Amino acid sequence: MPKGLKETSGVIVISGSVAEPAANSFTEAEVDLQLDVLNNEVFVVTAVDINMSLPDADVSNNETIVRGSLSTTSRTSVGTIADSNVFAAGRNVCLADPVNGIPFGNYSDASTESPHAQLEYIAIIATNSFQAQVLGTDNTRLKAMDFRVWGYRARADSSTYAALVQSELLSA
């Protein structure tokens, strides 16, 4: 258990998805955690799983991409794990040979779906929601990202809660 927190629930699983309304358009969805902010309640993320649509095999462009992320605050673009407010991110890329007109590879990378054995958590969300983002690049069809987040509710002492909220809001 992270210092300054007291667990107030068992494991909670949150599942959802975010989908583009039009091809290649950045889309963000808010996921409400219904935390009791008056009692300094936070959500401790212990594991994450994200699955994105496969990109189109567009040989005229040579590369199509689908990217997705989960973040503690709202974003104007899909994030990467280099961004301090992103706790999970992934990317699917399809490469094609424009000369022969043949797709030759789908490549995926994603942040770790569960923490290293030495870590107690992936993220602590102190505000009342988190955000899910998806964006396809050079695709003709709509793309989406499904996600599942495991965690538990915890109550923070006043100074810990204030530091977590400030840190989260400043990371935007």
Disulfide bonds with the S-S distance in Angstrom:
none
